[in-house]
Amino acid sequence: MIYEVTVSYTNSEGKFKKESYIIENALTFTDVETILYREFDGEHNFEVLAIKRSNAKEIANKSDRDADSIWVAELAYTSYDERTEAEKTTKYKVFFFSETYDSANAFISEYVKQGYDLGLVGLKLTRFKGMF
């Protein structure tokens, strides 16, 4: 399960921060809060403002570079139902890391070539600061 969270805190320089993160591999909202309190241990006035289940189906890659941003691609899968002779399009979202729009577009273009009937509907930079 993927969760989208928003937190606020006062950093070591005394500045108020409000940031959004992605949390992967948590089973419950309680697990999410436990992860957040562990990650932000020592920050002053820390507060979890929002937790919601993401509608993204997966995180397509991992990043160990600080320069990478988190992008979201909306993909469409088209299937054909032989019984009803109708096409059905299913849309879903995928998060992934990339540094620039060009590299994000190149990554997701390769991703959709996995052998499925996938099409790229949209690509945008997210507000998320990182992932836990």
N, C-alpha and C positions, 0 to 999 in steps of 0.2 A: 504494500500500500504506500502511496506517495501522499504526503501532506504539505500544505502551504501554510506557513506561519508568519505572523507579524509580532515583533517584540519591540520593547522600548527599554532604554537604560541610560544612565549617565556614565560616560566613559571616564578614563583616568584623568583626562584634561578638564573634566567638569562640563563637557558638552553633552546635551541631550541628543540621543540617537533614536531613530525609529527605522527599523530595517525588516525586510522580508527574506525568508529562507525557505528552502525545500528540505524536507526530511523524508528519507527513504528507509524502508525496512522497519518501521514501527507498526505494531499491530493495533494499538489503541491510542486514544487521545492522552491517556495517562502516560504511556510510553513516550509520546512526543514531548510532553511537559518534562519528564525525567531527563530526556536528552538535552532539552533546552537549558534547564537549570544546571546541568553538569557542564555544558559548553560555556555558559555565561557566568560561571562561578566567579565571584569577586567583583563583578560589575555592580555599581551602586544603582539603587532604585529600579532593579530589573523587574519587568512585568511582561507576561505573555498577553498580548492584546487580542490575538485571533488565531484560531486553528481551524483549518477546513481540509476535508479530503479533496485532493486534486482530481481533476477529470483527465489528467495526463495518464496514459497507459504505461509509460516506461521512461527511463532515463537512458538514452541511447549510447552514451559514452561517459567516461570519467575524465576528470582533469586534475592535474597537479601543478598547473601554472596559474599564478595570480592574475595574469593578463586575460585569461579566458572569462567570457561573460556567459550567462545562461540564456539560451534561446529556446523558443517554443515553435514547433512546426505543427500545423494542422494538416493532417493527411486524410485522404479519402480512399477507401477500398470499395471497389465495385464488384459485386458478384451477380451471377445469373441463376435464377431459380427455374429449373427446367419444368417443374410441375406447373407453375403459374405463368411461365414464359415472361417473367418480369425481371428487370434489373433492380438491384438494391444497392444503394450507396451508404456506406457506414463511415462516419467521420470520427477521427480520434486525434489526440494530441500527444506529442513526444517532446520531452525536454532533452537538450543536449548542450554541450560546452563548445564554444568557439570564440576566437578572438575578434574577428571582423565579420561584416555582413557577407563579403565575398567567400571567406572560408566557411561560414555557416551554410551558405547556399551550396557550395561544393560538397560539403559533408552530407547534407540532407538529400542532395541529388543522387549521391552514391547509395545512400540508405534506402531510397525508394526503389532501387534496382535489385532488391533482394529476391526477386522472382515472383513477387505478388503483383496484383493489379493495383498498385498504389499510385496515387497522384498527389502532388503538392498543392494544397489549397491556400496556405498562408504561412508566412515566416516572420517572426518578430522577436526583438530583443525584450527580455523580461526585466522586471524590477528587482528580481531576486539577487541577493548579495552572495549567496553560497549555498552549500549543501552539507548536511550532517547525516 
